[in-house]
Amino acid sequence: MGAVLALSWREGASAEAGRGIVTAAIQAGYVAVRKSPFGWIGVAGPRPPRLHDIKGGLLAVGDLFSTSGRPVLEMGGRLERLKGLVESYWGRYVAIDLDGDGTMRAALRDPSGAAEVALWTSDGVQILSTGVPDWLMLAAPATGSVIWEGVPALLGNALAGLTQPPLKGLTVLDAGEMIDLDTGHRSPVWRPVGDEARDIWDPVAAREGLRERVEGCVEALADNVTVPGAELSGGLDSAIVAVALGRHRPRVGLWLNAHSFRAETDERRYARSVAAHLHVPLTELQRLEQALEADVLNQTAGGVRPGYNGSDPVFDALVAEACQARGLDGLFTGKGGDALFYQGGSGAIFADLWRAKGLAAAGSPVLTGVARWRRRSVWSVLAEAVTQRQPEPMPVDPGILAEPVATPVVHPWLHGDETLGPGKRLQLHALISNLAYATACRRTAAVDLIHPLMSQPLVEWAMRLPTPILTGGITDRHLARSAFADSLPAEVVWRRSKGDYTATFEREAAASLPFLKAHLLDGLLAQRGVIDRGRTEALLDRDRLMWAGGSHHLSTAALVESWLRRWTARAR
């Protein structure tokens, strides 16, 4: 979504500082949507968010849609009011609770995590922003110094980059979390796992409910976009979003497929099949292999987190330029579908059934289905479920870290996950990883990236669906496949393969070795002893990359290195 900036101050010097930040924001292209004696809220593009005045000083800035029709409490505590908002509405927004004079009392990041929300105080001015561009850091400096003890986790834990970043002076909200700005107390208003919702074991109700919610969320989001575009990667998830666009299809200004010249990445056959089925024109763009450069990484290094969403900068730039050329203000993607619909499979699926049904599960076709699917014996799948023994974990590759990460990073969404079976816990971890799509990239600067499959109503529904229902015990995303089987080509619906860019990334890393050697071996990560110099040098070898892989360690470290350099410079 576009950018939101909210300020509040008191009389005296802080008011003067606040007015100075407002002047800088207007010069940066922000437009005021709310002014008061002690506060100011402005928005900017792409597709500047809309202001929704809920009740009694409670505002939402972004896309907001009613669900229950129940009114939000005008009275009551801040936590209760924001819980009421989440129960009555869904969307892509930032919520702000104001006092009568316009000062901020509380704030909430919406459950889908559509935008980052950072808060800090500068010269007595309270600042809330969905981004931290350089001009704002100059106008309203945050401490922003790096907490080095937290940096190794950014390289050694997949979820660490999606919790509170290791920066002093900034508070970054988690999806579905609110903060009381008087006390600084943070509270989870929403989690994917509801306290009262019951599992849905009826496959017909599950299938119909899933399709209804997918179509409803896509249609509602598309209503707010003037010139939408849509990705058609060739995969199932983007195809489902494309068909759900329904009556909005004639307004779509770009149906986009990006591919490499390598056979394993080329999914045009499937994208063309979907486009022909929907009677829409497909624009095909070839992604070339290019070496990394410092300027490319710097373009996405200024966020509150490393720019994970721009980890493929070639694809990122290609799509951003195509969206700008067509004048799009929103690009619909299928991102989030792997977690929502349940990509992958393991014995954990039958373990979930055993946990719910007990001995009766032994007679279910899910047992033989999972065994056949995973090429395991029925007895090993059954034993794993009966003993609640987790599969042996895959060995963790330490990569180039100097020391393994000792303290586990726990995302707030995982609190209470012990009530879930092992399969649903895997799904919950995947849902958390989707939040990386809110981090900075070239595309978010060019167009509003819209991920309907991360919408709150869909996540809530999917978390009520047991993994045996989502997969049928026979294949990944089985429920989603069957729900849309009558609306898409069969070769796309029942496709089992996926595009693979591994070789492309290894070749690009090999071509980037001169830059990567200087960037990493002479960088802050090496100076601070976060990465092991010997292991890093060993990995920075063309033959090793081409034959043994490992480019993901280098690309992640390069993103984090650029991010650290930007914040270290800001702190100075």
C-alpha positions as CSV (number, residue, x, y, z in Angstrom):
1,M,0.0,0.0,0.0
2,G,1.0,3.6,-0.3
3,A,2.8,5.6,2.4
4,V,1.2,6.9,5.7
5,L,2.8,9.5,8.0
6,A,1.1,10.6,11.2
7,L,2.6,13.2,13.6
8,S,1.5,14.5,17.0
9,W,3.1,17.1,19.3
10,R,2.5,19.4,22.2
11,E,2.8,23.1,22.6
12,G,6.1,24.8,22.5
13,A,9.3,23.6,20.8
14,S,7.8,20.2,19.8
15,A,5.1,22.1,17.8
16,E,7.7,23.9,15.9
17,A,9.6,20.7,15.2
18,G,6.3,19.1,14.1
19,R,5.6,21.9,11.6
20,G,9.1,21.4,10.2
21,I,8.5,17.7,9.6
22,V,5.1,18.6,7.9
23,T,6.9,21.0,5.6
24,A,9.5,18.3,4.6
25,A,6.7,15.7,4.1
26,I,4.8,18.0,1.7
27,Q,8.0,18.7,-0.2
28,A,8.4,14.8,-0.5
29,G,5.0,14.5,-2.1
30,Y,2.7,13.8,0.9
31,V,-0.8,15.2,0.9
32,A,-2.6,16.0,4.2
33,V,-5.8,14.0,4.9
34,R,-6.2,15.1,8.6
35,K,-5.0,18.3,10.3
36,S,-5.5,19.4,13.9
37,P,-3.8,21.8,16.3
38,F,-1.5,19.1,17.6
39,G,-1.4,16.6,14.8
40,W,-1.1,15.9,11.1
41,I,-1.7,12.8,8.9
42,G,-0.4,12.7,5.3
43,V,-0.4,10.1,2.6
44,A,1.6,9.5,-0.6
45,G,1.7,7.0,-3.5
46,P,1.8,4.7,-5.2
47,R,-2.0,4.8,-4.9
48,P,-2.2,7.0,-1.8
49,P,-4.2,5.4,1.0
50,R,-7.7,6.6,1.8
51,L,-8.7,7.9,5.2
52,H,-11.7,6.2,7.0
53,D,-13.2,7.9,10.0
54,I,-14.6,5.0,12.0
55,K,-15.9,6.6,15.2
56,G,-14.9,8.8,18.1
57,G,-11.4,9.6,16.9
58,L,-10.6,6.1,15.6
59,L,-9.2,6.3,12.0
60,A,-8.0,3.7,9.5
61,V,-5.8,4.7,6.6
62,G,-5.8,2.3,3.6
63,D,-8.3,-0.2,2.2
64,L,-11.0,-1.0,4.7
65,F,-14.0,-3.4,4.3
66,S,-16.8,-4.3,6.6
67,T,-17.2,-8.0,7.8
68,S,-19.6,-8.4,10.7
69,G,-21.6,-5.2,10.5
70,R,-21.1,-4.7,14.2
71,P,-20.3,-1.2,15.3
72,V,-17.0,-0.4,16.7
73,L,-17.1,0.7,20.4
74,E,-17.0,4.5,20.7
75,M,-16.2,4.2,24.4
76,G,-14.0,1.8,26.3
77,G,-10.3,1.1,26.4
78,R,-7.9,1.5,23.5
79,L,-7.3,-2.3,23.3
80,E,-11.1,-3.0,23.3
81,R,-11.7,-0.4,20.6
82,L,-9.0,-1.7,18.3
83,K,-10.1,-5.3,18.9
84,G,-13.6,-4.2,17.8
85,L,-12.1,-2.7,14.7
86,V,-10.4,-6.0,13.8
87,E,-13.5,-8.0,14.4
88,S,-15.7,-5.7,12.4
89,Y,-13.4,-4.9,9.4
90,W,-10.7,-6.3,7.3
91,G,-8.3,-4.8,4.8
92,R,-4.9,-3.3,4.3
93,Y,-4.5,-0.4,6.6
94,V,-3.0,1.4,9.6
95,A,-5.4,2.3,12.4
96,I,-4.8,5.3,14.6
97,D,-6.7,6.3,17.8
98,L,-6.7,10.0,18.4
99,D,-7.5,12.3,21.3
100,G,-9.9,15.2,20.9
101,D,-7.0,17.5,20.2
102,G,-5.5,15.3,17.5
103,T,-2.7,13.7,19.4
104,M,-2.2,10.0,18.8
105,R,-3.3,7.6,21.6
106,A,-2.7,4.2,20.0
107,A,-1.9,2.6,16.7
108,L,-2.5,-0.8,15.1
109,R,-0.9,-2.6,12.1
110,D,-3.6,-4.6,10.3
111,P,-3.6,-8.4,10.5
112,S,-2.5,-8.9,6.9
113,G,0.7,-6.9,7.6
114,A,0.2,-5.0,4.3
115,A,2.6,-2.2,5.4
116,E,5.3,-1.9,8.0
117,V,4.5,0.4,10.9
118,A,7.4,2.1,12.7
119,L,7.1,4.6,15.6
120,W,9.6,6.8,17.3
121,T,10.0,10.3,18.9
122,S,12.1,13.1,17.6
123,D,12.4,16.5,19.3
124,G,9.2,15.8,21.2
125,V,7.2,14.8,18.1
126,Q,5.6,11.4,18.1
127,I,6.0,9.9,14.6
128,L,4.2,6.9,13.0
129,S,5.3,6.0,9.5
130,T,4.9,3.1,7.1
131,G,8.4,3.6,5.8
132,V,11.7,5.3,6.9
133,P,12.9,7.2,3.8
134,D,16.1,9.2,4.0
135,W,14.3,12.5,3.9
136,L,12.3,11.6,7.0
137,M,15.4,10.4,8.8
138,L,16.9,13.8,8.2
139,A,13.7,15.8,9.2
140,A,12.9,13.6,12.2
141,P,16.0,11.6,13.2
142,A,15.5,8.4,15.1
143,T,18.4,6.9,17.2
144,G,18.5,4.1,14.7
145,S,21.8,2.6,16.0
146,V,22.3,-1.1,15.4
147,I,21.9,-3.5,18.3
148,W,24.7,-5.9,17.1
149,E,23.7,-8.7,19.4
150,G,20.5,-9.1,17.4
151,V,22.2,-9.1,13.9
152,P,23.4,-12.8,13.7
153,A,19.7,-13.9,14.0
154,L,19.0,-12.1,10.7
155,L,21.3,-14.5,8.9
156,G,20.6,-17.7,11.0
157,N,16.9,-17.6,11.7
158,A,14.3,-17.4,8.9
159,L,11.8,-15.6,11.2
160,A,14.2,-13.2,12.9
161,G,13.9,-10.6,10.2
162,L,10.2,-10.5,10.7
163,T,10.1,-9.6,14.4
164,Q,11.4,-6.4,16.1
165,P,14.5,-5.4,14.1
166,P,17.8,-4.8,16.0
167,L,17.5,-1.0,16.0
168,K,17.5,1.3,18.9
169,G,14.9,4.0,19.2
170,L,12.4,2.5,16.8
171,T,9.3,0.4,17.6
172,V,8.2,-1.7,14.7
173,L,4.7,-3.3,15.1
174,D,4.0,-6.9,14.2
175,A,1.0,-7.7,12.1
176,G,-2.2,-7.5,14.2
177,E,-0.4,-5.7,17.0
178,M,-1.4,-2.5,18.7
179,I,0.6,-0.1,20.9
180,D,-0.6,2.3,23.6
181,L,1.4,5.4,22.9
182,D,1.0,6.8,26.5
183,T,2.5,3.7,28.2
184,G,4.4,2.1,25.3
185,H,2.6,-1.2,26.1
186,R,2.2,-3.5,23.0
187,S,-0.6,-6.0,22.8
188,P,-1.5,-8.6,20.1
189,V,-5.0,-7.7,19.0
190,W,-5.2,-10.5,16.4
191,R,-3.5,-13.8,15.7
192,P,-4.1,-16.4,12.9
193,V,-5.3,-19.0,15.5
194,G,-8.6,-17.9,16.9
195,D,-9.5,-18.7,20.5
196,E,-13.1,-19.9,19.8
197,A,-13.1,-21.0,16.2
198,R,-13.7,-24.7,15.6
199,D,-12.1,-26.8,12.9
200,I,-14.1,-27.5,9.8
201,W,-14.0,-31.1,8.8
202,D,-16.7,-31.0,6.1
203,P,-14.8,-30.9,2.8
204,V,-17.8,-29.4,0.9
205,A,-18.2,-26.5,3.4
206,A,-14.4,-26.1,3.5
207,R,-14.2,-25.9,-0.3
208,E,-17.1,-23.6,-0.8
209,G,-16.0,-21.3,2.0
210,L,-12.5,-21.1,0.6
211,R,-13.7,-20.1,-2.9
212,E,-16.2,-17.7,-1.6
213,R,-13.6,-15.9,0.5
214,V,-11.0,-15.9,-2.2
215,E,-13.4,-14.3,-4.7
216,G,-14.8,-11.9,-2.1
217,C,-11.3,-10.6,-1.0
218,V,-10.0,-10.2,-4.6
219,E,-13.2,-8.5,-5.8
220,A,-13.3,-6.1,-2.8
221,L,-9.6,-5.1,-3.2
222,A,-10.0,-4.6,-7.0
223,D,-12.9,-2.3,-6.4
224,N,-10.4,0.3,-5.0
225,V,-7.9,0.1,-7.8
226,T,-8.2,2.3,-10.9
227,V,-5.8,0.6,-13.2
228,P,-5.0,-2.9,-11.8
229,G,-2.5,-5.4,-13.2
230,A,-2.1,-9.1,-12.5
231,E,0.8,-11.5,-12.4
232,L,0.4,-14.7,-14.2
233,S,3.5,-16.7,-13.2
234,G,2.1,-20.0,-14.5
235,G,1.6,-21.3,-11.0
236,L,-1.7,-22.2,-9.4
237,D,-1.9,-19.4,-6.9
238,S,-1.6,-16.5,-9.4
239,A,-4.1,-18.3,-11.7
240,I,-6.6,-18.5,-8.8
241,V,-6.3,-14.7,-8.2
242,A,-6.6,-14.1,-11.9
243,V,-9.9,-16.0,-12.3
244,A,-11.2,-14.4,-9.1
245,L,-10.7,-10.9,-10.6
246,G,-14.0,-11.8,-12.4
247,R,-15.8,-8.6,-13.5
248,H,-12.7,-6.5,-13.1
249,R,-10.8,-8.4,-15.9
250,P,-11.7,-5.8,-18.6
251,R,-10.0,-3.1,-16.6
252,V,-6.7,-5.0,-16.0
253,G,-4.0,-3.0,-17.8
254,L,-1.3,-5.7,-17.7
255,W,-1.3,-9.5,-17.4
256,L,2.3,-10.1,-16.7
257,N,4.6,-13.2,-17.0
258,A,8.3,-12.8,-16.2
259,H,10.6,-15.7,-17.1
260,S,14.3,-16.6,-17.6
261,F,15.7,-18.1,-20.8
262,R,16.5,-21.3,-18.8
263,A,14.0,-24.1,-19.3
264,E,13.5,-24.8,-15.6
265,T,12.3,-21.2,-15.0
266,D,10.1,-20.9,-18.1
267,E,6.4,-21.3,-17.1
268,R,5.0,-19.5,-20.1
269,R,3.1,-22.6,-21.3
270,Y,0.9,-22.6,-18.2
271,A,0.6,-18.8,-18.1
272,R,-0.5,-18.8,-21.7
273,S,-3.0,-21.5,-21.0
274,V,-4.6,-19.4,-18.2
275,A,-4.6,-16.3,-20.4
276,A,-6.3,-18.1,-23.2
277,H,-8.8,-19.6,-20.9
278,L,-9.7,-16.1,-19.5
279,H,-9.5,-14.5,-22.9
280,V,-6.9,-11.9,-21.8
281,P,-3.7,-10.7,-23.5
282,L,-0.4,-11.9,-21.9
283,T,2.7,-9.7,-21.7
284,E,5.8,-11.9,-21.5
285,L,9.1,-10.4,-20.2
286,Q,12.4,-12.2,-20.2
287,R,14.5,-11.9,-17.1
288,L,18.2,-11.7,-17.9
289,E,21.0,-12.8,-15.7
290,Q,22.9,-9.9,-14.2
291,A,25.6,-9.4,-11.6
292,L,24.8,-7.6,-8.3
293,E,25.9,-4.1,-7.7
294,A,26.0,-1.9,-4.6
295,D,23.6,0.7,-6.1
296,V,21.0,-2.0,-6.8
297,L,21.1,-3.3,-3.2
298,N,21.1,0.3,-1.8
299,Q,17.7,1.0,-3.4
300,T,16.0,-1.3,-1.0
301,A,18.2,-1.0,2.0
302,G,16.4,1.9,3.7
303,G,13.5,0.0,5.3
304,V,13.0,-0.9,8.9
305,R,14.1,-4.4,7.9
306,P,16.4,-5.7,5.2
307,G,14.8,-5.7,1.8
308,Y,13.8,-9.3,1.6
309,N,11.1,-8.6,-0.9
310,G,13.8,-7.3,-3.3
311,S,16.1,-10.4,-3.0
312,D,15.8,-11.0,-6.7
313,P,16.7,-7.4,-7.9
314,V,16.6,-8.3,-11.6
315,F,13.0,-9.5,-11.4
316,D,12.2,-6.6,-9.1
317,A,13.4,-4.0,-11.5
318,L,11.8,-5.7,-14.5
319,V,8.3,-5.8,-13.0
320,A,8.6,-2.3,-11.5
321,E,9.5,-0.8,-14.9
322,A,6.6,-2.7,-16.6
323,C,4.1,-1.4,-14.1
324,Q,5.2,2.1,-14.5
325,A,5.2,1.9,-18.3
326,R,1.5,0.8,-18.2
327,G,0.4,3.3,-15.6
328,L,-0.7,0.7,-13.1
329,D,-1.6,1.7,-9.6
330,G,-2.0,-1.8,-8.2
331,L,-0.5,-5.2,-9.1
332,F,-2.3,-8.3,-7.9
333,T,-0.1,-11.3,-7.1
334,G,-0.6,-14.9,-5.9
335,K,2.0,-14.4,-3.1
336,G,0.9,-16.1,0.1
337,G,-0.9,-19.0,-1.6
338,D,1.8,-21.6,-0.7
339,A,1.1,-21.1,3.0
340,L,-2.7,-20.4,2.7
341,F,-3.5,-23.4,0.6
342,Y,-0.7,-25.6,2.2
343,Q,2.2,-26.3,-0.1
344,G,4.3,-29.3,0.7
345,G,3.5,-32.4,2.6
346,S,4.8,-34.7,5.4
347,G,3.8,-37.2,8.0
348,A,2.7,-34.2,10.0
349,I,-0.6,-34.2,8.0
350,F,-1.6,-37.6,9.3
351,A,-0.3,-36.7,12.7
352,D,-2.8,-33.8,12.7
353,L,-5.6,-36.3,11.9
354,W,-4.5,-38.7,14.7
355,R,-4.4,-35.8,17.1
356,A,-8.0,-34.9,16.2
357,K,-9.6,-38.3,15.7
358,G,-7.5,-40.8,17.7
359,L,-7.6,-44.5,16.8
360,A,-10.3,-43.9,14.2
361,A,-7.7,-42.1,12.0
362,A,-5.9,-45.4,11.4
363,G,-8.7,-46.5,9.1
364,S,-8.6,-43.2,7.1
365,P,-7.4,-43.2,3.5
366,V,-5.3,-40.2,4.6
367,L,-2.8,-42.7,6.2
368,T,-2.1,-44.6,2.9
369,G,-2.4,-41.4,0.9
370,V,0.3,-39.6,2.9
371,A,2.5,-42.7,2.9
372,R,2.2,-43.0,-0.9
373,W,2.7,-39.2,-1.4
374,R,5.8,-39.0,0.7
375,R,7.1,-42.4,-0.4
376,R,7.2,-43.8,3.1
377,S,5.9,-46.9,4.7
378,V,2.4,-46.8,6.3
379,W,4.0,-48.0,9.6
380,S,6.5,-45.2,9.8
381,V,3.8,-42.6,9.2
382,L,1.6,-44.2,11.8
383,A,4.4,-44.6,14.4
384,E,5.3,-40.9,14.0
385,A,1.7,-39.9,14.7
386,V,1.1,-42.3,17.6
387,T,4.2,-41.3,19.4
388,Q,3.8,-37.7,18.5
389,R,7.4,-38.0,17.5
390,Q,8.5,-35.2,15.2
391,P,10.5,-36.2,12.1
392,E,14.2,-35.9,12.5
393,P,15.1,-32.3,11.7
394,M,17.2,-31.5,8.6
395,P,20.8,-30.6,9.5
396,V,21.0,-26.8,9.8
397,D,23.6,-25.3,7.5
398,P,25.4,-22.7,9.5
399,G,26.3,-20.9,6.3
400,I,28.8,-18.2,6.9
401,L,27.9,-17.2,10.5
402,A,30.8,-17.1,12.9
403,E,28.7,-18.6,15.7
404,P,25.3,-20.4,15.6
405,V,22.3,-18.4,16.8
406,A,21.9,-19.5,20.4
407,T,18.7,-17.8,21.4
408,P,15.6,-18.8,19.4
409,V,13.5,-16.0,17.9
410,V,9.8,-16.4,18.7
411,H,7.3,-14.5,16.6
412,P,4.2,-13.3,18.6
413,W,1.9,-15.4,16.3
414,L,3.6,-18.5,17.7
415,H,2.4,-17.9,21.2
416,G,-0.2,-20.6,22.0
417,D,0.8,-22.7,19.0
418,E,1.1,-25.8,21.3
419,T,-2.6,-26.2,20.8
420,L,-1.9,-27.0,17.1
421,G,-0.9,-30.2,15.5
422,P,2.5,-30.4,13.8
423,G,1.1,-29.9,10.4
424,K,-0.8,-26.7,11.4
425,R,2.3,-25.4,13.1
426,L,4.2,-25.8,9.9
427,Q,1.5,-23.8,8.2
428,L,1.6,-21.1,10.8
429,H,5.4,-20.7,10.3
430,A,4.8,-20.4,6.6
431,L,2.1,-17.7,7.2
432,I,4.7,-15.7,9.2
433,S,7.3,-15.9,6.5
434,N,4.7,-14.3,4.1
435,L,5.2,-11.0,6.1
436,A,8.5,-10.6,4.2
437,Y,6.4,-9.4,1.2
438,A,5.8,-6.1,3.1
439,T,9.5,-5.2,3.1
440,A,11.0,-2.7,0.7
441,C,11.6,-3.5,-3.0
442,R,11.6,-1.6,-6.3
443,R,8.1,-2.8,-7.1
444,T,6.6,-1.2,-3.9
445,A,8.1,2.1,-4.9
446,A,6.5,1.9,-8.4
447,V,3.1,0.2,-7.8
448,D,0.9,-0.9,-4.9
449,L,1.7,-4.6,-4.5
450,I,-1.6,-6.3,-3.6
451,H,-1.5,-9.9,-2.2
452,P,-5.1,-11.0,-1.7
453,L,-4.2,-14.4,-0.5
454,M,-2.8,-12.8,2.7
455,S,-6.1,-11.2,3.6
456,Q,-7.4,-11.6,7.1
457,P,-10.7,-13.4,6.3
458,L,-8.8,-16.0,4.2
459,V,-6.1,-16.6,6.8
460,E,-8.7,-17.0,9.5
461,W,-10.6,-19.5,7.4
462,A,-7.5,-21.5,6.3
463,M,-6.4,-21.9,9.9
464,R,-9.7,-23.5,10.7
465,L,-9.2,-26.1,8.0
466,P,-7.3,-29.2,9.1
467,T,-4.3,-30.2,7.0
468,P,-6.0,-33.5,5.9
469,I,-8.8,-31.3,4.5
470,L,-6.4,-28.8,2.8
471,T,-4.4,-31.6,1.2
472,G,-6.9,-34.5,1.0
473,G,-3.9,-36.5,2.2
474,I,-2.8,-36.9,-1.4
475,T,-1.3,-33.7,-2.7
476,D,-0.4,-30.1,-1.8
477,R,-3.2,-27.5,-2.1
478,H,-5.7,-30.2,-3.0
479,L,-8.7,-28.2,-1.6
480,A,-7.8,-25.1,-3.5
481,R,-7.3,-27.2,-6.7
482,S,-10.7,-28.8,-6.4
483,A,-12.3,-25.4,-5.5
484,F,-11.3,-23.8,-8.7
485,A,-11.1,-26.9,-11.0
486,D,-14.1,-25.8,-13.0
487,S,-12.7,-22.3,-13.7
488,L,-9.1,-23.0,-14.8
489,P,-7.3,-25.2,-17.3
490,A,-6.8,-28.7,-16.0
491,E,-3.1,-28.7,-16.7
492,V,-2.7,-25.7,-14.4
493,V,-5.0,-27.0,-11.7
494,W,-3.4,-30.4,-11.4
495,R,0.2,-29.3,-12.2
496,R,2.7,-30.7,-9.7
497,S,5.9,-29.0,-10.8
498,K,7.1,-25.5,-10.0
499,G,9.6,-23.1,-11.7
500,D,13.1,-23.4,-10.3
501,Y,15.5,-20.4,-10.3
502,T,18.2,-22.1,-8.2
503,A,20.7,-22.4,-11.1
504,T,20.0,-18.8,-12.2
505,F,20.8,-17.5,-8.7
506,E,24.0,-19.5,-8.5
507,R,25.1,-18.2,-11.9
508,E,24.3,-14.6,-10.9
509,A,26.2,-15.0,-7.6
510,A,29.2,-16.4,-9.5
511,A,29.1,-13.4,-11.9
512,S,28.9,-11.1,-8.8
513,L,32.0,-12.5,-7.0
514,P,34.2,-9.3,-7.4
515,F,31.4,-7.2,-5.8
516,L,30.5,-9.8,-3.2
517,K,34.1,-10.2,-2.0
518,A,34.5,-6.5,-1.4
519,H,31.0,-6.1,0.0
520,L,31.2,-8.9,2.5
521,L,34.9,-9.4,3.4
522,D,35.4,-5.6,3.8
523,G,32.0,-5.0,5.3
524,L,30.4,-4.5,8.7
525,L,29.4,-8.1,9.1
526,A,33.0,-9.2,8.8
527,Q,34.4,-6.4,10.9
528,R,32.0,-7.2,13.8
529,G,32.7,-10.9,13.6
530,V,29.1,-11.8,12.6
531,I,30.3,-13.8,9.7
532,D,33.2,-16.2,9.6
533,R,35.8,-14.8,7.2
534,G,37.3,-18.2,6.3
535,R,33.9,-19.8,5.5
536,T,32.8,-16.7,3.5
537,E,36.0,-16.7,1.4
538,A,35.5,-20.4,0.8
539,L,32.0,-19.9,-0.5
540,L,33.1,-17.0,-2.7
541,D,34.4,-19.4,-5.3
542,R,32.9,-19.8,-8.7
543,D,33.3,-23.6,-9.0
544,R,31.9,-24.2,-5.5
545,L,28.8,-22.0,-6.2
546,M,28.2,-23.7,-9.6
547,W,28.5,-27.3,-8.3
548,A,27.6,-27.2,-4.6
549,G,25.4,-24.1,-4.4
550,G,25.1,-21.7,-1.4
551,S,24.3,-18.5,-3.1
552,H,21.4,-17.9,-0.7
553,H,23.8,-17.5,2.2
554,L,25.7,-14.8,0.2
555,S,22.5,-13.0,-1.1
556,T,21.0,-12.8,2.4
557,A,24.3,-11.5,3.9
558,A,24.6,-9.0,1.1
559,L,21.1,-7.6,1.8
560,V,21.7,-7.4,5.5
561,E,25.2,-5.8,4.9
562,S,23.6,-3.0,2.8
563,W,20.9,-2.5,5.3
564,L,23.4,-2.3,8.2
565,R,25.5,0.3,6.3
566,R,22.5,2.5,5.6
567,W,21.4,2.5,9.3
568,T,25.0,2.9,10.6
569,A,25.3,6.0,8.3
570,R,22.0,7.3,9.6
571,A,23.0,6.9,13.2
572,R,26.2,8.9,12.6
